[in-house]
Amino acid sequence: MAQLDEVLHEINRIRSATGKRALAKVFAADLLREDLELDSLDLAELTVRLQAKFGVDVFAKRNLRTVGDVLEELR
């Protein structure tokens, strides 16, 4: 799934910038805040990166909690 790989890539770029280790995988059920350790600033950056890449503001319609929620908005 190409979109999942792209989302993982952007999450890892953000995690790396904040001193966290890169993740080998993410799953649809992973919680953005709790499991992936993204704070509100990280989520804002993820929004901007995904919008630039896919042309979709994934957080525009609702508050997303999981990687699966993000992928659903990208569809």
PDB file of N, CA, C and O in Angstrom, chain B, residues numbered from 101:
ATOM      1  N   MET B 101       0.846  -1.177   0.000  1.00  0.00           N
ATOM      2  CA  MET B 101       0.000   0.000   0.000  1.00  0.00           C
ATOM      3  C   MET B 101       0.892   1.241   0.000  1.00  0.00           C
ATOM      4  O   MET B 101       1.560   1.527   0.994  1.00  0.00           O
ATOM      5  N   ALA B 102       0.903   1.950  -1.070  1.00  0.00           N
ATOM      6  CA  ALA B 102       1.783   3.098  -1.243  1.00  0.00           C
ATOM      7  C   ALA B 102       1.461   4.225  -0.268  1.00  0.00           C
ATOM      8  O   ALA B 102       2.373   4.857   0.266  1.00  0.00           O
ATOM      9  N   GLN B 103       0.184   4.485  -0.030  1.00  0.00           N
ATOM     10  CA  GLN B 103      -0.176   5.570   0.884  1.00  0.00           C
ATOM     11  C   GLN B 103       0.320   5.296   2.298  1.00  0.00           C
ATOM     12  O   GLN B 103       0.797   6.206   2.976  1.00  0.00           O
ATOM     13  N   LEU B 104       0.212   4.064   2.740  1.00  0.00           N
ATOM     14  CA  LEU B 104       0.699   3.719   4.071  1.00  0.00           C
ATOM     15  C   LEU B 104       2.204   3.947   4.164  1.00  0.00           C
ATOM     16  O   LEU B 104       2.693   4.452   5.174  1.00  0.00           O
ATOM     17  N   ASP B 105       2.933   3.583   3.128  1.00  0.00           N
ATOM     18  CA  ASP B 105       4.382   3.815   3.107  1.00  0.00           C
ATOM     19  C   ASP B 105       4.706   5.303   3.155  1.00  0.00           C
ATOM     20  O   ASP B 105       5.644   5.717   3.836  1.00  0.00           O
ATOM     21  N   GLU B 106       3.933   6.102   2.433  1.00  0.00           N
ATOM     22  CA  GLU B 106       4.156   7.557   2.433  1.00  0.00           C
ATOM     23  C   GLU B 106       3.848   8.163   3.797  1.00  0.00           C
ATOM     24  O   GLU B 106       4.578   9.032   4.274  1.00  0.00           O
ATOM     25  N   VAL B 107       2.775   7.707   4.421  1.00  0.00           N
ATOM     26  CA  VAL B 107       2.421   8.193   5.756  1.00  0.00           C
ATOM     27  C   VAL B 107       3.519   7.803   6.747  1.00  0.00           C
ATOM     28  O   VAL B 107       3.936   8.626   7.562  1.00  0.00           O
ATOM     29  N   LEU B 108       3.985   6.563   6.683  1.00  0.00           N
ATOM     30  CA  LEU B 108       5.081   6.118   7.542  1.00  0.00           C
ATOM     31  C   LEU B 108       6.320   6.980   7.330  1.00  0.00           C
ATOM     32  O   LEU B 108       6.972   7.380   8.295  1.00  0.00           O
ATOM     33  N   HIS B 109       6.644   7.265   6.086  1.00  0.00           N
ATOM     34  CA  HIS B 109       7.809   8.091   5.775  1.00  0.00           C
ATOM     35  C   HIS B 109       7.692   9.466   6.447  1.00  0.00           C
ATOM     36  O   HIS B 109       8.647   9.944   7.058  1.00  0.00           O
ATOM     37  N   GLU B 110       6.534  10.088   6.332  1.00  0.00           N
ATOM     38  CA  GLU B 110       6.343  11.424   6.924  1.00  0.00           C
ATOM     39  C   GLU B 110       6.349  11.354   8.448  1.00  0.00           C
ATOM     40  O   GLU B 110       6.901  12.239   9.101  1.00  0.00           O
ATOM     41  N   ILE B 111       5.751  10.328   9.019  1.00  0.00           N
ATOM     42  CA  ILE B 111       5.789  10.161  10.478  1.00  0.00           C
ATOM     43  C   ILE B 111       7.232  10.011  10.947  1.00  0.00           C
ATOM     44  O   ILE B 111       7.627  10.606  11.949  1.00  0.00           O
ATOM     45  N   ASN B 112       8.010   9.224  10.231  1.00  0.00           N
ATOM     46  CA  ASN B 112       9.412   9.029  10.617  1.00  0.00           C
ATOM     47  C   ASN B 112      10.225  10.305  10.461  1.00  0.00           C
ATOM     48  O   ASN B 112      11.129  10.551  11.260  1.00  0.00           O
ATOM     49  N   ARG B 113       9.931  11.119   9.463  1.00  0.00           N
ATOM     50  CA  ARG B 113      10.635  12.406   9.325  1.00  0.00           C
ATOM     51  C   ARG B 113      10.362  13.283  10.540  1.00  0.00           C
ATOM     52  O   ARG B 113      11.268  13.932  11.063  1.00  0.00           O
ATOM     53  N   ILE B 114       9.119  13.297  10.983  1.00  0.00           N
ATOM     54  CA  ILE B 114       8.741  14.101  12.144  1.00  0.00           C
ATOM     55  C   ILE B 114       9.365  13.526  13.412  1.00  0.00           C
ATOM     56  O   ILE B 114       9.919  14.272  14.220  1.00  0.00           O
ATOM     57  N   ARG B 115       9.283  12.217  13.596  1.00  0.00           N
ATOM     58  CA  ARG B 115       9.876  11.584  14.774  1.00  0.00           C
ATOM     59  C   ARG B 115      11.378  11.825  14.825  1.00  0.00           C
ATOM     60  O   ARG B 115      11.927  12.099  15.892  1.00  0.00           O
ATOM     61  N   SER B 116      12.038  11.726  13.691  1.00  0.00           N
ATOM     62  CA  SER B 116      13.480  11.940  13.631  1.00  0.00           C
ATOM     63  C   SER B 116      13.850  13.362  14.051  1.00  0.00           C
ATOM     64  O   SER B 116      14.830  13.574  14.766  1.00  0.00           O
ATOM     65  N   ALA B 117      13.064  14.322  13.604  1.00  0.00           N
ATOM     66  CA  ALA B 117      13.335  15.726  13.933  1.00  0.00           C
ATOM     67  C   ALA B 117      13.173  16.016  15.421  1.00  0.00           C
ATOM     68  O   ALA B 117      13.728  16.986  15.936  1.00  0.00           O
ATOM     69  N   THR B 118      12.410  15.170  16.104  1.00  0.00           N
ATOM     70  CA  THR B 118      12.198  15.376  17.532  1.00  0.00           C
ATOM     71  C   THR B 118      13.002  14.391  18.385  1.00  0.00           C
ATOM     72  O   THR B 118      12.760  14.258  19.585  1.00  0.00           O
ATOM     73  N   GLY B 119      13.958  13.705  17.755  1.00  0.00           N
ATOM     74  CA  GLY B 119      14.861  12.832  18.491  1.00  0.00           C
ATOM     75  C   GLY B 119      14.326  11.450  18.804  1.00  0.00           C
ATOM     76  O   GLY B 119      14.908  10.725  19.610  1.00  0.00           O
ATOM     77  N   LYS B 120      13.227  11.081  18.176  1.00  0.00           N
ATOM     78  CA  LYS B 120      12.667   9.740  18.398  1.00  0.00           C
ATOM     79  C   LYS B 120      13.149   8.805  17.300  1.00  0.00           C
ATOM     80  O   LYS B 120      13.452   9.237  16.188  1.00  0.00           O
ATOM     81  N   ARG B 121      13.215   7.524  17.626  1.00  0.00           N
ATOM     82  CA  ARG B 121      13.691   6.552  16.641  1.00  0.00           C
ATOM     83  C   ARG B 121      12.649   6.340  15.540  1.00  0.00           C
ATOM     84  O   ARG B 121      11.448   6.510  15.749  1.00  0.00           O
ATOM     85  N   ALA B 122      13.144   5.968  14.379  1.00  0.00           N
ATOM     86  CA  ALA B 122      12.265   5.673  13.240  1.00  0.00           C
ATOM     87  C   ALA B 122      11.529   4.368  13.493  1.00  0.00           C
ATOM     88  O   ALA B 122      12.029   3.480  14.183  1.00  0.00           O
ATOM     89  N   LEU B 123      10.359   4.268  12.935  1.00  0.00           N
ATOM     90  CA  LEU B 123       9.548   3.065  13.045  1.00  0.00           C
ATOM     91  C   LEU B 123       9.693   2.242  11.773  1.00  0.00           C
ATOM     92  O   LEU B 123       9.720   2.796  10.675  1.00  0.00           O
ATOM     93  N   ALA B 124       9.786   0.932  11.913  1.00  0.00           N
ATOM     94  CA  ALA B 124       9.878   0.057  10.741  1.00  0.00           C
ATOM     95  C   ALA B 124       8.526  -0.085  10.063  1.00  0.00           C
ATOM     96  O   ALA B 124       8.452  -0.236   8.844  1.00  0.00           O
ATOM     97  N   LYS B 125       7.452  -0.036  10.852  1.00  0.00           N
ATOM     98  CA  LYS B 125       6.097  -0.214  10.339  1.00  0.00           C
ATOM     99  C   LYS B 125       5.118   0.570  11.182  1.00  0.00           C
ATOM    100  O   LYS B 125       5.375   0.878  12.346  1.00  0.00           O
ATOM    101  N   VAL B 126       4.008   0.880  10.584  1.00  0.00           N
ATOM    102  CA  VAL B 126       2.842   1.350  11.331  1.00  0.00           C
ATOM    103  C   VAL B 126       1.653   0.527  10.857  1.00  0.00           C
ATOM    104  O   VAL B 126       1.656  -0.031   9.759  1.00  0.00           O
ATOM    105  N   PHE B 127       0.651   0.467  11.699  1.00  0.00           N
ATOM    106  CA  PHE B 127      -0.561  -0.287  11.391  1.00  0.00           C
ATOM    107  C   PHE B 127      -1.764   0.639  11.471  1.00  0.00           C
ATOM    108  O   PHE B 127      -1.723   1.667  12.147  1.00  0.00           O
ATOM    109  N   ALA B 128      -2.813   0.276  10.791  1.00  0.00           N
ATOM    110  CA  ALA B 128      -4.020   1.106  10.762  1.00  0.00           C
ATOM    111  C   ALA B 128      -4.550   1.395  12.163  1.00  0.00           C
ATOM    112  O   ALA B 128      -5.082   2.478  12.408  1.00  0.00           O
ATOM    113  N   ALA B 129      -4.413   0.458  13.070  1.00  0.00           N
ATOM    114  CA  ALA B 129      -4.941   0.632  14.429  1.00  0.00           C
ATOM    115  C   ALA B 129      -4.038   1.459  15.340  1.00  0.00           C
ATOM    116  O   ALA B 129      -4.442   1.790  16.455  1.00  0.00           O
ATOM    117  N   ASP B 130      -2.828   1.802  14.897  1.00  0.00           N
ATOM    118  CA  ASP B 130      -1.916   2.587  15.738  1.00  0.00           C
ATOM    119  C   ASP B 130      -2.495   3.962  16.033  1.00  0.00           C
ATOM    120  O   ASP B 130      -2.939   4.676  15.134  1.00  0.00           O
ATOM    121  N   LEU B 131      -2.479   4.315  17.306  1.00  0.00           N
ATOM    122  CA  LEU B 131      -2.938   5.638  17.737  1.00  0.00           C
ATOM    123  C   LEU B 131      -1.831   6.661  17.488  1.00  0.00           C
ATOM    124  O   LEU B 131      -0.674   6.441  17.846  1.00  0.00           O
ATOM    125  N   LEU B 132      -2.200   7.774  16.875  1.00  0.00           N
ATOM    126  CA  LEU B 132      -1.213   8.791  16.513  1.00  0.00           C
ATOM    127  C   LEU B 132      -0.502   9.354  17.741  1.00  0.00           C
ATOM    128  O   LEU B 132       0.720   9.502  17.738  1.00  0.00           O
ATOM    129  N   ARG B 133      -1.250   9.662  18.772  1.00  0.00           N
ATOM    130  CA  ARG B 133      -0.645  10.268  19.967  1.00  0.00           C
ATOM    131  C   ARG B 133      -0.014   9.222  20.881  1.00  0.00           C
ATOM    132  O   ARG B 133       1.159   9.328  21.240  1.00  0.00           O
ATOM    133  N   GLU B 134      -0.783   8.231  21.246  1.00  0.00           N
ATOM    134  CA  GLU B 134      -0.324   7.278  22.254  1.00  0.00           C
ATOM    135  C   GLU B 134       0.726   6.304  21.710  1.00  0.00           C
ATOM    136  O   GLU B 134       1.777   6.130  22.327  1.00  0.00           O
ATOM    137  N   ASP B 135       0.461   5.675  20.581  1.00  0.00           N
ATOM    138  CA  ASP B 135       1.375   4.661  20.049  1.00  0.00           C
ATOM    139  C   ASP B 135       2.559   5.264  19.290  1.00  0.00           C
ATOM    140  O   ASP B 135       3.687   4.784  19.401  1.00  0.00           O
ATOM    141  N   LEU B 136       2.292   6.313  18.525  1.00  0.00           N
ATOM    142  CA  LEU B 136       3.345   6.898  17.680  1.00  0.00           C
ATOM    143  C   LEU B 136       4.011   8.098  18.327  1.00  0.00           C
ATOM    144  O   LEU B 136       4.958   8.659  17.774  1.00  0.00           O
ATOM    145  N   GLU B 137       3.519   8.498  19.503  1.00  0.00           N
ATOM    146  CA  GLU B 137       4.109   9.577  20.299  1.00  0.00           C
ATOM    147  C   GLU B 137       4.167  10.906  19.554  1.00  0.00           C
ATOM    148  O   GLU B 137       5.158  11.630  19.649  1.00  0.00           O
ATOM    149  N   LEU B 138       3.103  11.228  18.811  1.00  0.00           N
ATOM    150  CA  LEU B 138       3.022  12.511  18.118  1.00  0.00           C
ATOM    151  C   LEU B 138       2.223  13.479  18.976  1.00  0.00           C
ATOM    152  O   LEU B 138       1.120  13.160  19.420  1.00  0.00           O
ATOM    153  N   ASP B 139       2.781  14.663  19.210  1.00  0.00           N
ATOM    154  CA  ASP B 139       2.047  15.678  19.964  1.00  0.00           C
ATOM    155  C   ASP B 139       1.301  16.587  18.987  1.00  0.00           C
ATOM    156  O   ASP B 139       1.326  16.351  17.779  1.00  0.00           O
ATOM    157  N   SER B 140       0.648  17.611  19.497  1.00  0.00           N
ATOM    158  CA  SER B 140      -0.175  18.467  18.635  1.00  0.00           C
ATOM    159  C   SER B 140       0.657  19.183  17.573  1.00  0.00           C
ATOM    160  O   SER B 140       0.192  19.351  16.446  1.00  0.00           O
ATOM    161  N   LEU B 141       1.858  19.600  17.903  1.00  0.00           N
ATOM    162  CA  LEU B 141       2.726  20.239  16.917  1.00  0.00           C
ATOM    163  C   LEU B 141       3.139  19.242  15.829  1.00  0.00           C
ATOM    164  O   LEU B 141       3.172  19.587  14.648  1.00  0.00           O
ATOM    165  N   ASP B 142       3.450  18.014  16.231  1.00  0.00           N
ATOM    166  CA  ASP B 142       3.793  16.962  15.272  1.00  0.00           C
ATOM    167  C   ASP B 142       2.619  16.685  14.332  1.00  0.00           C
ATOM    168  O   ASP B 142       2.809  16.508  13.129  1.00  0.00           O
ATOM    169  N   LEU B 143       1.401  16.650  14.888  1.00  0.00           N
ATOM    170  CA  LEU B 143       0.220  16.396  14.067  1.00  0.00           C
ATOM    171  C   LEU B 143      -0.032  17.534  13.089  1.00  0.00           C
ATOM    172  O   LEU B 143      -0.468  17.300  11.962  1.00  0.00           O
ATOM    173  N   ALA B 144       0.240  18.771  13.516  1.00  0.00           N
ATOM    174  CA  ALA B 144       0.107  19.910  12.600  1.00  0.00           C
ATOM    175  C   ALA B 144       1.110  19.782  11.459  1.00  0.00           C
ATOM    176  O   ALA B 144       0.777  20.040  10.302  1.00  0.00           O
ATOM    177  N   GLU B 145       2.327  19.387  11.782  1.00  0.00           N
ATOM    178  CA  GLU B 145       3.342  19.197  10.750  1.00  0.00           C
ATOM    179  C   GLU B 145       2.958  18.050   9.812  1.00  0.00           C
ATOM    180  O   GLU B 145       3.153  18.144   8.600  1.00  0.00           O
ATOM    181  N   LEU B 146       2.418  16.979  10.369  1.00  0.00           N
ATOM    182  CA  LEU B 146       1.970  15.860   9.545  1.00  0.00           C
ATOM    183  C   LEU B 146       0.875  16.308   8.582  1.00  0.00           C
ATOM    184  O   LEU B 146       0.866  15.909   7.418  1.00  0.00           O
ATOM    185  N   THR B 147      -0.034  17.126   9.062  1.00  0.00           N
ATOM    186  CA  THR B 147      -1.102  17.661   8.221  1.00  0.00           C
ATOM    187  C   THR B 147      -0.534  18.419   7.032  1.00  0.00           C
ATOM    188  O   THR B 147      -0.948  18.201   5.894  1.00  0.00           O
ATOM    189  N   VAL B 148       0.411  19.304   7.296  1.00  0.00           N
ATOM    190  CA  VAL B 148       1.014  20.113   6.236  1.00  0.00           C
ATOM    191  C   VAL B 148       1.758  19.228   5.238  1.00  0.00           C
ATOM    192  O   VAL B 148       1.638  19.415   4.027  1.00  0.00           O
ATOM    193  N   ARG B 149       2.506  18.289   5.736  1.00  0.00           N
ATOM    194  CA  ARG B 149       3.280  17.396   4.850  1.00  0.00           C
ATOM    195  C   ARG B 149       2.359  16.547   3.964  1.00  0.00           C
ATOM    196  O   ARG B 149       2.603  16.404   2.766  1.00  0.00           O
ATOM    197  N   LEU B 150       1.304  15.989   4.560  1.00  0.00           N
ATOM    198  CA  LEU B 150       0.391  15.161   3.774  1.00  0.00           C
ATOM    199  C   LEU B 150      -0.413  15.990   2.784  1.00  0.00           C
ATOM    200  O   LEU B 150      -0.711  15.529   1.682  1.00  0.00           O
ATOM    201  N   GLN B 151      -0.767  17.214   3.175  1.00  0.00           N
ATOM    202  CA  GLN B 151      -1.490  18.086   2.251  1.00  0.00           C
ATOM    203  C   GLN B 151      -0.608  18.450   1.062  1.00  0.00           C
ATOM    204  O   GLN B 151      -1.088  18.503  -0.070  1.00  0.00           O
ATOM    205  N   ALA B 152       0.663  18.699   1.305  1.00  0.00           N
ATOM    206  CA  ALA B 152       1.591  19.017   0.212  1.00  0.00           C
ATOM    207  C   ALA B 152       1.781  17.812  -0.713  1.00  0.00           C
ATOM    208  O   ALA B 152       1.917  17.971  -1.926  1.00  0.00           O
ATOM    209  N   LYS B 153       1.790  16.631  -0.145  1.00  0.00           N
ATOM    210  CA  LYS B 153       2.031  15.416  -0.917  1.00  0.00           C
ATOM    211  C   LYS B 153       0.794  14.919  -1.645  1.00  0.00           C
ATOM    212  O   LYS B 153       0.880  14.495  -2.798  1.00  0.00           O
ATOM    213  N   PHE B 154      -0.368  14.969  -0.976  1.00  0.00           N
ATOM    214  CA  PHE B 154      -1.589  14.375  -1.532  1.00  0.00           C
ATOM    215  C   PHE B 154      -2.666  15.398  -1.902  1.00  0.00           C
ATOM    216  O   PHE B 154      -3.649  15.050  -2.555  1.00  0.00           O
ATOM    217  N   GLY B 155      -2.488  16.657  -1.490  1.00  0.00           N
ATOM    218  CA  GLY B 155      -3.490  17.668  -1.796  1.00  0.00           C
ATOM    219  C   GLY B 155      -4.750  17.557  -0.950  1.00  0.00           C
ATOM    220  O   GLY B 155      -5.805  18.060  -1.338  1.00  0.00           O
ATOM    221  N   VAL B 156      -4.648  16.899   0.208  1.00  0.00           N
ATOM    222  CA  VAL B 156      -5.803  16.690   1.087  1.00  0.00           C
ATOM    223  C   VAL B 156      -5.438  17.124   2.501  1.00  0.00           C
ATOM    224  O   VAL B 156      -4.410  16.711   3.038  1.00  0.00           O
ATOM    225  N   ASP B 157      -6.283  17.960   3.101  1.00  0.00           N
ATOM    226  CA  ASP B 157      -6.106  18.312   4.506  1.00  0.00           C
ATOM    227  C   ASP B 157      -6.821  17.241   5.322  1.00  0.00           C
ATOM    228  O   ASP B 157      -8.034  17.313   5.516  1.00  0.00           O
ATOM    229  N   VAL B 158      -6.082  16.259   5.794  1.00  0.00           N
ATOM    230  CA  VAL B 158      -6.679  15.095   6.440  1.00  0.00           C
ATOM    231  C   VAL B 158      -7.400  15.421   7.741  1.00  0.00           C
ATOM    232  O   VAL B 158      -8.295  14.682   8.149  1.00  0.00           O
ATOM    233  N   PHE B 159      -7.030  16.506   8.394  1.00  0.00           N
ATOM    234  CA  PHE B 159      -7.653  16.858   9.665  1.00  0.00           C
ATOM    235  C   PHE B 159      -8.752  17.909   9.520  1.00  0.00           C
ATOM    236  O   PHE B 159      -9.263  18.396  10.529  1.00  0.00           O
ATOM    237  N   ALA B 160      -9.127  18.269   8.297  1.00  0.00           N
ATOM    238  CA  ALA B 160     -10.101  19.337   8.075  1.00  0.00           C
ATOM    239  C   ALA B 160     -11.504  18.979   8.554  1.00  0.00           C
ATOM    240  O   ALA B 160     -12.206  19.833   9.095  1.00  0.00           O
ATOM    241  N   LYS B 161     -11.917  17.742   8.365  1.00  0.00           N
ATOM    242  CA  LYS B 161     -13.302  17.361   8.651  1.00  0.00           C
ATOM    243  C   LYS B 161     -13.523  16.835  10.065  1.00  0.00           C
ATOM    244  O   LYS B 161     -14.609  16.978  10.626  1.00  0.00           O
ATOM    245  N   ARG B 162     -12.489  16.228  10.636  1.00  0.00           N
ATOM    246  CA  ARG B 162     -12.675  15.601  11.951  1.00  0.00           C
ATOM    247  C   ARG B 162     -11.337  15.411  12.649  1.00  0.00           C
ATOM    248  O   ARG B 162     -10.269  15.550  12.051  1.00  0.00           O
ATOM    249  N   ASN B 163     -11.431  15.093  13.918  1.00  0.00           N
ATOM    250  CA  ASN B 163     -10.242  14.799  14.708  1.00  0.00           C
ATOM    251  C   ASN B 163      -9.866  13.336  14.480  1.00  0.00           C
ATOM    252  O   ASN B 163     -10.664  12.443  14.768  1.00  0.00           O
ATOM    253  N   LEU B 164      -8.688  13.087  13.979  1.00  0.00           N
ATOM    254  CA  LEU B 164      -8.258  11.731  13.666  1.00  0.00           C
ATOM    255  C   LEU B 164      -7.440  11.162  14.814  1.00  0.00           C
ATOM    256  O   LEU B 164      -6.638  11.865  15.429  1.00  0.00           O
ATOM    257  N   ARG B 165      -7.650   9.886  15.095  1.00  0.00           N
ATOM    258  CA  ARG B 165      -6.946   9.248  16.207  1.00  0.00           C
ATOM    259  C   ARG B 165      -5.951   8.199  15.767  1.00  0.00           C
ATOM    260  O   ARG B 165      -4.953   7.973  16.451  1.00  0.00           O
ATOM    261  N   THR B 166      -6.201   7.544  14.623  1.00  0.00           N
ATOM    262  CA  THR B 166      -5.371   6.417  14.217  1.00  0.00           C
ATOM    263  C   THR B 166      -4.776   6.618  12.822  1.00  0.00           C
ATOM    264  O   THR B 166      -5.201   7.492  12.066  1.00  0.00           O
ATOM    265  N   VAL B 167      -3.800   5.803  12.509  1.00  0.00           N
ATOM    266  CA  VAL B 167      -3.229   5.801  11.161  1.00  0.00           C
ATOM    267  C   VAL B 167      -4.321   5.436  10.163  1.00  0.00           C
ATOM    268  O   VAL B 167      -4.363   5.992   9.066  1.00  0.00           O
ATOM    269  N   GLY B 168      -5.193   4.521  10.520  1.00  0.00           N
ATOM    270  CA  GLY B 168      -6.305   4.138   9.647  1.00  0.00           C
ATOM    271  C   GLY B 168      -7.222   5.305   9.340  1.00  0.00           C
ATOM    272  O   GLY B 168      -7.708   5.429   8.216  1.00  0.00           O
ATOM    273  N   ASP B 169      -7.471   6.174  10.331  1.00  0.00           N
ATOM    274  CA  ASP B 169      -8.275   7.377  10.095  1.00  0.00           C
ATOM    275  C   ASP B 169      -7.616   8.269   9.046  1.00  0.00           C
ATOM    276  O   ASP B 169      -8.289   8.810   8.169  1.00  0.00           O
ATOM    277  N   VAL B 170      -6.307   8.415   9.144  1.00  0.00           N
ATOM    278  CA  VAL B 170      -5.567   9.234   8.171  1.00  0.00           C
ATOM    279  C   VAL B 170      -5.693   8.636   6.785  1.00  0.00           C
ATOM    280  O   VAL B 170      -5.958   9.350   5.818  1.00  0.00           O
ATOM    281  N   LEU B 171      -5.506   7.330   6.684  1.00  0.00           N
ATOM    282  CA  LEU B 171      -5.594   6.664   5.378  1.00  0.00           C
ATOM    283  C   LEU B 171      -7.001   6.794   4.793  1.00  0.00           C
ATOM    284  O   LEU B 171      -7.160   6.968   3.585  1.00  0.00           O
ATOM    285  N   GLU B 172      -8.013   6.712   5.645  1.00  0.00           N
ATOM    286  CA  GLU B 172      -9.397   6.861   5.185  1.00  0.00           C
ATOM    287  C   GLU B 172      -9.623   8.244   4.582  1.00  0.00           C
ATOM    288  O   GLU B 172     -10.283   8.371   3.550  1.00  0.00           O
ATOM    289  N   GLU B 173      -9.083   9.271   5.214  1.00  0.00           N
ATOM    290  CA  GLU B 173      -9.230  10.633   4.692  1.00  0.00           C
ATOM    291  C   GLU B 173      -8.459  10.819   3.373  1.00  0.00           C
ATOM    292  O   GLU B 173      -8.872  11.601   2.517  1.00  0.00           O
ATOM    293  N   LEU B 174      -7.365  10.115   3.218  1.00  0.00           N
ATOM    294  CA  LEU B 174      -6.589  10.226   1.976  1.00  0.00           C
ATOM    295  C   LEU B 174      -7.296   9.563   0.789  1.00  0.00           C
ATOM    296  O   LEU B 174      -7.025   9.899  -0.364  1.00  0.00           O
ATOM    297  N   ARG B 175      -8.194   8.630   1.074  1.00  0.00           N
ATOM    298  CA  ARG B 175      -8.953   7.961   0.002  1.00  0.00           C
ATOM    299  C   ARG B 175      -9.956   8.899  -0.502  1.00  0.00           C
ATOM    300  O   ARG B 175     -10.717   8.561  -1.410  1.00  0.00           O
TER     301      ARG B 175
END
